[in-house]
Amino acid sequence: MKKVTEGLKAIAETVALCRPEVISAYPITPQTHIVEELSVIVANGKLKCEFINVESEFAAASVVLGASVAGVRAYSATSSQGLLLMAEVLFNMAGMRLPVVITDANRAVSAPINIWNDWQDTLAIRDAGLIHLFAEDNQEACDMHLQAFKIAEDHEVMLPVMVNLDGFILTHAFDPIEFPEQALVDKYLPKYVPMEKLDVKNPLSFGLMGGPDRYLETRYAMAETMKTCPAVIRKAAQDFNKMFGRNYGELIEEYKMEDAEIVLVSMGSIISSMKDVADDLRAAGKKVGVLKIRCYRPFPVQDVIKSLCGKKKAIILEKALSIGGVGILTADIKAALYGQKNVPEISDFILGLGGRDIRISDIKAIVALAEKANLKGEFYGLDPKLVEEMDK
Amino acid sequence: MSTVKVFNAGHTACSGCGLSLAARLVMEAAGPNVIVSNSTGCLEVFTTRSPQTAWGVPWVHSLFENSGALATGIVAALKMQGKENEARVMAFGGDGSTADIGFGIISGMWERGDDVLYVCFDNEAYMNTGIQRSGLTPFLGATSTSPAGSVTGGNQKQKKNIPMIAAAHGVKYVATACVGYQRDLQNKIKKALAIKGPKYVQILATCPLGWGNDSSLTIQMGKLAVETGLFPLFEVEEGKITNVMNVAKPKPVEEYLKLQTRFRHIVKNPEEVAKVQAIADANFKRYTKDKVLF
């Protein structure tokens, strides 16, 4: 059934269809409507679930960790400062191999305090061991939650999955959303079967100390899972497409890439604008394509090599930065391409931080800039007056 | 009687460790049908060096400050699985985890009224990291971060009163216990586990390494802490003190202080000892049977 729904409410309704048994979350803009809507769904008896109000995101992540190790499907949602407050728990959750799904409404990180969109929050915890998926639009964000639980709970994976969607741009946008039938969701996503759990009939210890003699191998096992889980992620997307008839790509999505000479690369909602730019520029005779990174961790190294090698130019658009380093997505892409043949020229731009608008005209201007010169870590859209003022 | 022990020997605690004794007493009182969520600290480290474990019950450790929130999640998960009557849930934390870094988590758990017995193993400092001061380090006790300096001698603050804070949350059952009184300790654990809702038991656990007492005096230190009035044993039920361990003839605090190097800097200073004595005297007046607290 299709109905016009706000992004966050649509996600809440979709998460409810996934039948999580324990939900714990804490309010933070722009995530709050998810936790509000889920509390209403549970309060009205539409989802049999323990909804637990907590005193912080740290507690929320810890509650769902406890629920997961006790053997049930668990869910949380957060954003920005809240995600950073969860950070310690998230590293632990991944290390304990617990398949919790967490939604992150991507938002800038303070200071200055800013509630608007960029990716700084999620990329700050990219090394925690979670699988990071990025949604392009609200339908994909909803559908991605079904896939996220399926991927996380696969016994070949057993890692938490974070579904990322751009704050406000997607979270607060009203779109016609196709909600799947409960019976089909149940078929795609059967009840969670833990491999081990806290159980008095089979008393096991979880979260043991791993000394210098064991820690390395434990972390190696996580890294190995990240190498093998792309197969599970691909299958989750393919099975979803078969059952629900919607396809967003697997680890990446390619748009008009076959004969492309210039490739725009990014993640999240900006991809839609980039596709429009590709269409417009193609009409003007430029062979432009778009590479969407749908799965950021594990980073789809082989897909990126296949997609970009042989192209003339790649233009990477980043909505976060590693201050004192290089663009975060850019570093991943360059690392993937190093040593390959026919590597394209790469320009990368930092833009849109803290919710600064990115218009179609901006992306076209960026293409024009990159055609003139290879630009590295170029801040796009700076206000020269403000820059001068802050310089003082 | 189960053949599986709930808390097994072979762990790596120090000799004379009051914490390992307290944990064993708690576990034997609790029996096999419990799930334990354990904060980071000595107890976690000396019982679970992978791949070994001392625990014969389902046990989980996540972080330093979240055993309470984990317990909440476990209770919720059991309920969703229809197994809420299959296991009682306990959360363990040390004094630092309980009074300091995990304090907000515990307050949240109590406010929600979760059906968890929270046990604080109070050895009065961050022993696992090398005897640093915590919110439960006693007044004037020397630690590696509240040293016996030439200007200030030892910890300048009194112990944070977590039992009263628990009682103020409406925690249904609050008790203090110590390794000096083992039957009392076990009775309190059994009583707590029979109650639905939030429970808090704080157990004073001698740490020979951190306190600087002879490791043969673990039990005696516990007894002396109670007999001097420095660690009163009591129970609070529904906001009322229902039981206080009677100390017929209180001992001077000096008898307790002089056995520990952490108080070495004050035992020869009558003025400083008098300050500690005043705390003990006040405790005897404060904790009286049938007193309505909240």
Chai-1 contact restraints between the chains, C-beta under 6 A:
chainA,res_idxA,chainB,res_idxB,connection_type,confidence,min_distance_angstrom,max_distance_angstrom,comment,restraint_id
A,E21,B,M80,contact,1.0,0.0,6.0,A-B,restraint_1
A,V22,B,A76,contact,1.0,0.0,6.0,A-B,restraint_2
A,V22,B,A77,contact,1.0,0.0,6.0,A-B,restraint_3
A,E50,B,A76,contact,1.0,0.0,6.0,A-B,restraint_4
A,E50,B,M80,contact,1.0,0.0,6.0,A-B,restraint_5
A,V54,B,G108,contact,1.0,0.0,6.0,A-B,restraint_6
A,E55,B,G104,contact,1.0,0.0,6.0,A-B,restraint_7
A,E55,B,G108,contact,1.0,0.0,6.0,A-B,restraint_8
A,A59,B,A69,contact,1.0,0.0,6.0,A-B,restraint_9
A,A59,B,I105,contact,1.0,0.0,6.0,A-B,restraint_10
A,A59,B,G108,contact,1.0,0.0,6.0,A-B,restraint_11
A,S62,B,N66,contact,1.0,0.0,6.0,A-B,restraint_12
A,S62,B,A69,contact,1.0,0.0,6.0,A-B,restraint_13
A,S62,B,L70,contact,1.0,0.0,6.0,A-B,restraint_14
A,V63,B,A69,contact,1.0,0.0,6.0,A-B,restraint_15
A,V63,B,T72,contact,1.0,0.0,6.0,A-B,restraint_16
A,V63,B,G73,contact,1.0,0.0,6.0,A-B,restraint_17
A,L65,B,S62,contact,1.0,0.0,6.0,A-B,restraint_18
A,G66,B,L70,contact,1.0,0.0,6.0,A-B,restraint_19
A,G66,B,G73,contact,1.0,0.0,6.0,A-B,restraint_20
A,G66,B,I74,contact,1.0,0.0,6.0,A-B,restraint_21
A,A67,B,G73,contact,1.0,0.0,6.0,A-B,restraint_22
A,A67,B,A76,contact,1.0,0.0,6.0,A-B,restraint_23
A,A67,B,A77,contact,1.0,0.0,6.0,A-B,restraint_24
A,V69,B,V60,contact,1.0,0.0,6.0,A-B,restraint_25
A,A70,B,I74,contact,1.0,0.0,6.0,A-B,restraint_26
A,A70,B,A77,contact,1.0,0.0,6.0,A-B,restraint_27
A,V72,B,A77,contact,1.0,0.0,6.0,A-B,restraint_28
A,V72,B,M80,contact,1.0,0.0,6.0,A-B,restraint_29
A,N92,B,S62,contact,1.0,0.0,6.0,A-B,restraint_30
A,N92,B,L63,contact,1.0,0.0,6.0,A-B,restraint_31
A,L198,B,I35,contact,1.0,0.0,6.0,A-B,restraint_32
A,L198,B,P58,contact,1.0,0.0,6.0,A-B,restraint_33
A,D199,B,P58,contact,1.0,0.0,6.0,A-B,restraint_34
A,V200,B,N33,contact,1.0,0.0,6.0,A-B,restraint_35
A,V200,B,A87,contact,1.0,0.0,6.0,A-B,restraint_36
A,P203,B,G56,contact,1.0,0.0,6.0,A-B,restraint_37
A,P203,B,V57,contact,1.0,0.0,6.0,A-B,restraint_38
A,P203,B,P58,contact,1.0,0.0,6.0,A-B,restraint_39
A,S205,B,T48,contact,1.0,0.0,6.0,A-B,restraint_40
A,S205,B,T53,contact,1.0,0.0,6.0,A-B,restraint_41
A,S205,B,W55,contact,1.0,0.0,6.0,A-B,restraint_42
A,S205,B,W59,contact,1.0,0.0,6.0,A-B,restraint_43
A,F206,B,V60,contact,1.0,0.0,6.0,A-B,restraint_44
A,G207,B,V60,contact,1.0,0.0,6.0,A-B,restraint_45
A,G207,B,H61,contact,1.0,0.0,6.0,A-B,restraint_46
A,G207,B,S62,contact,1.0,0.0,6.0,A-B,restraint_47
A,L208,B,T48,contact,1.0,0.0,6.0,A-B,restraint_48
A,L208,B,S50,contact,1.0,0.0,6.0,A-B,restraint_49
A,M209,B,V45,contact,1.0,0.0,6.0,A-B,restraint_50
A,M209,B,T48,contact,1.0,0.0,6.0,A-B,restraint_51
A,M209,B,R49,contact,1.0,0.0,6.0,A-B,restraint_52
A,M209,B,S50,contact,1.0,0.0,6.0,A-B,restraint_53
A,G210,B,S50,contact,1.0,0.0,6.0,A-B,restraint_54
A,R214,B,S50,contact,1.0,0.0,6.0,A-B,restraint_55
